[in-house]
Amino acid sequence: MKRDARFTLLELVVAIGIIALLVGILVPVVGTVREKSQKTACASSIRSLSMSVQLYWNDFGTYPSGWLRQNLFGQYHDSAEGFDCPSTKKPYELFYVPRTPTGLDRVFLSCARHQLAAAGPGKGVRPAPAGEVLFNGVPVVGGATIEDGPITFEDGTTVTVNGKAFVLASFYTEIHRLYNAMRVFVDYDKVTLNATVPVGSSFEAIVPAATITASGATLQIKTDVLGASGKVNAKIKVTAGVADVTTWNGEGMSVTPASGQVTVIGPVTDAHRLPPWL
């Protein structure tokens, strides 16, 4: 007597269950493999861009003052690929800080998603383990744009934002010190940052006219676009401790409570604008 070749209901249910189990096992594995592959590609892109910036530096003695792909592609960077994070698709321009000669050892390019950073052109890429960041008590990650509210970093650094600001980075350095950084783009117009930075912590605010670095200090930073003049200003006031200010053209100064309010005026450059292709 020939057996019926059709599946019974029980056999069908068992087969579907086995397939579902295999899918449940394989999907996370495939996702993990893909993420590792994208992290490797991200590290390769940052390393390649770092080398391209080094070539640019060799020619001009300065970092590119505009968007990376417009300054590097062609003469310094052969491929049109590698200017965006492969996972988030966000352009690296958002995480690019055009340093002056006095800041060559500081982070100038990073990826918050893959926790990678490059300090100094041509110096390679290193891991950058992320610290916790809370905005209004809710976790956020590097690359987030926040508006009107308090932000707290893992080391106790607090910044109250009036206007818009970009969470550039929060990661541990090679000496296990948390580096926190926020950025204000020209497109955000008027912004005020009120920061309290504990001793031993490191906070950096990158605004169009200057870069302000503080540790063990309380300070206020106001940034504004000066009408149609094509210029921007930054007003820095320190009420406790010391803040180191590097102006857009590389001049350095220390600001203390005795300094009163210090104003820095600089030009608008593309490096401090949001990329138009976002």
N, C-alpha and C positions, 0 to 999 in steps of 0.2 A: 504493500500500500504506500503510495507516494505521499510524502509530507507536504503540507501547504507551505509554499515558499514565502508567503506574506508574513510581515511582522505581526505578532500579537500586541495588544495594547500594553501589556506589561513589558515586553521587550522594547517597544518604542519609548516608553517612559524611562526605562533603564538607559537606553542609548542617549536620549536627550540629557539625562542627568550626568552621564559621563562626559558628554561634549561640554556641558555647562561648567563642569568641574575643571576640565582642561583649559577652557577659556579663562576661567577665574585665576588659574595658575599662570597662564602664559601672558595675559595682558599686563600685569604689573612688571613682569620680567622684561617684556618688550619695551615698556615705558622707561624702565631703569636703564636699559641698554641705550635707548634713544637719548635720554638725558645725559648719560656719560659721553656719548658721541658728540652731542651738542656742546658740552662743556669743553671737550678737547678742541672742537672747532673754534669756540669762543677764545680759548687761551691762544690758539694759533693766530687768530685775527688780531687780538690785542698785541701780541708779540710782533706781528708784521707791521701794525700801525706804529708801534713804538720805534721800530727800526726806520720806518719812513719819516717819522718826526725827527729822528737823529740825522738823517740825510738833509732834511730841511734846515735843521739847526746848523749843520756844517756850512751851509750856503749863506744863511742870513744871520746866524747868531741869536736867534729868537725862536719861540714857538710860533706855529701858525696862528694868526689872529682871527681867522675865519673858520668856517665849517671844514672839517677834515677832508671830506671827499672833494671839495672844491679846491683845496690847497694842495692836496697830495696826489690825487688820481692823475695818472699820466706820467709826469716827470719823476715822482717819488714813490708811487704805488702803482704797480703794473695792472692789477685787477680792479674791476669795478665792484667785485664782491668783497665781503669782509668788513663792511662799514656798519653793519647792524648785528646785534646779538642774535644768534640763530634760534634761540628759544623764545625770547620776548618780542623779537623783531624791532626793538627800540634802537634808534641810531646811537652809536657810541658818542656822537657829538653832545648828547645830554650829560655824559659823564666825563667829558673832556675839560680840563682846566688849563688854560694857556699860562703857564708859569713864566716868571721872569728869571734872569740869570741867578738871582739870589735864592730861588726856590727849586733848583734842579734836583734836589734829593727828595722832594715831596711828591706824593701821588698826583699824577696828572691824567690818568686814564684808568677806569675800573669798570667792573660789571657786577651789579648787586645780585643778580639772579645766580650767577655761578661763583660768586665770592672770589673774584680775582682782581688783582691790582698791579699797576705798573708805576714805579717811582723813578722818574728820570728817563729821558729818551734813550732807547737802545739798551736798557739795563735789564730787560727780561720781565717775566710775569711771575708773581708769587701768590700763594693762597691768602685769602683775606676773610677769615671766619667772621660771620656777621654777629653783631650784638642786637639785642632786642630794642625796638623803637615803638613807642606808644604815642598816638595822637588822639587826644580826648579819651585816653584810656583804652583805645582800640589798637591792636598791633598793625603796623604798616611796614613796608619794606623799602629799601633803597630804590629810587626811581619813582616814588609816589609824589604827587603834587598835593600840597595841603593848603588850606585857606582858613584864616581866622580861628586860632585856637592854640592850646598848649601842646608841646611835644616834649616827651621825656625819653632820654636815652638810658641805656642799661647802667651806665656809670653814675647816674644821678644828674647829669647835665640836663637843664631844662631851658626851653626856648618858647616864649610866647610870640606867636606870629600874628601880625595885623596886616592882612593882605594875603598874597600868595607866596609860597616858597616851595622849593624842590628839595626833597631829601636826597642828597647826593650819595652819602655813604655813612655806614656805621659798622666798622669792622676792627678786628684786633690786629695790631701790627706785629712785627717779628719779635718785639720785646714784650708782647702781651699787654700792650697799652691800647685802650679803645680810642680809635680815631673817628670822630663824628664830624660830618660836614653837611652844610646846607647851602643852597645856591639860589640866587635871585636873578632871573632873566630880565632883560630890558622890557620884554613883553608884559611883565607883571606890573609895571609902572610904580606906583608908590607902595612901599613895603616898610614895615618896622619890625625888627627882631629885638626882643628883650631876652638876653641870655644870662644864665648863671652857671658857671663852669667850676666844678670842684677842683681842688688842688690834686694834681696827678692825672687829671683828665685832659683831653685835647679836643678843642672845638674850633672849627674853621668855617667862616662865612665867606663865600665867594660871590661878590656883587660886581656889577659892571665896572665900577671905578676903582675897586681895590679888593684885596684879600685880607681878611682880618683873622688872626689866630690868637686864641686865648687859652690859658690854663690857670685855674685858681682866680677867676675874675668875674665881676658882674658888669655887664655893659649893654648899651643900646646902640643899634645900627639902623639908620634910616637911609633909604635909597630912593631916588626919584629921577625921572627924565625931565630935563630942563626945556620943556616946550619943544619948539621946532629948531632949537639951536644945534641939534645933533650931539649933544653932550649929556652926561649923566653925573649925578653927584652921590656921594656917600657921606653921611654925618655920623661920626663915631663919638660916643661919650662913655667913659669908664667911671663907675662909681666905687669900684673896689678892685685892687689888683692891677695887672698890666695887660694890655693888648698890643700885639705886634701887628702893624699895618704895613702892607706892601702895596704901593700905588700901582696903577695900570702901567706906568712906565718904569717900574722897577725900583723906585725910591722906597726906602724903609724908614719907619719911625716907630717909637714906642709911645703909647698913649696911656696916661695915668689919670687919676682923679684931678691932679693939679693941672693937667693939660686943658681942661674944659672941653668944649665940643670942638672936634677937629673935622674939617670939611675937605673932602678930596673930590676934584672934578676931573672927569676924563671923557674921552670920545666914545661914541657907540660903535662897537665892532661886532661882526657877525658871530664871533665866538661866544658872545653873551646874548645872542638872540636864539629863540626857539627855531629849529630847522623848519623851513616852510613845507617840507614834504611829510611832516608828522600827520 
